[in-house]
Amino acid sequence: MSKARDLADNALGSKPKVVDAKGDLIVASTSDTAVRVAIGTNGQFLQANSATTSGVSWASVTTDPTTDIFLLMGA
């Protein structure tokens, strides 16, 4: 069966659900293995993170990007 068919079956409920909450993401943890990544909090962005099982994690912006943009425009 194709991977696309497996995902469709999952969405229709004929296979165990990978997603169960608003904003869930499906990512591959290894070949042919899908895992759930829960949604982050407001303002966070998704980043690559090889230290996690899913290979991605949510992170917060550590600087104010509007300040950087203002400085670039004023230069």
N, C-alpha and C positions, 0 to 999 in steps of 0.2 A: 504494500500500500504506500502511496506517496506521502511525503511529509505534509504537503498541502492538505491532503485528505485527512491525515491524522489531526491536524489543527482544526479542520472543519468539524470532524467528529467530536473533538474536545469541546468546541463551542456549542454543539448541539446537545451535549450531555451524555453521549454514548460512551465516553471514556472519562476517567477521573478528571476533575476540573483542575487546571493549573492556575486559573485566575478566579478570584472570588470576591474582589472588592473594587470599587471605583478607582480607576487610574492604574491598575495593575499592568505591568509589562511582562511580556514573555521574552526571555533571552536564552540562548544556548549556553549551557555550562560545559558541555563536552559534545562530541559528535553524537547527533541523534538524541540529545537529552535537553529537554526544556525545563527551565525553572522560572519561578515567579519572582519579580522584583516589585515590591510595594512602592506606591507613589511616595515621593519625597515631600518636603514641606514647601510652603510658598517661598519663591525666590531661589530655590535650589536648582542646580543643573546636574545632568547625568554625565559622569566622567568614566573613562576607562580606568579599571583598577584590577590588576592581575592578582592582587592579594585576596580578592573575594571569590567565592564559589561561582558567582554569575559572571565575573569579569567586568562588572560595572558597579558604580555606587553613586549615591547622591552626595553632592558637596555644596557648600555655601560660598558665595562670592566673598573674597576677603578684602577687596578694595572697592572703592566707589568708582564704577566705570565712567560716570558722568564727569568726574573731576579730570580723568585722563583725556576724555574727549574734548573738554573745554580747553585744556592746555595745548592739545594738538592743533585745535582750530585757532588759538590765539598766537601761535608761533609764527 
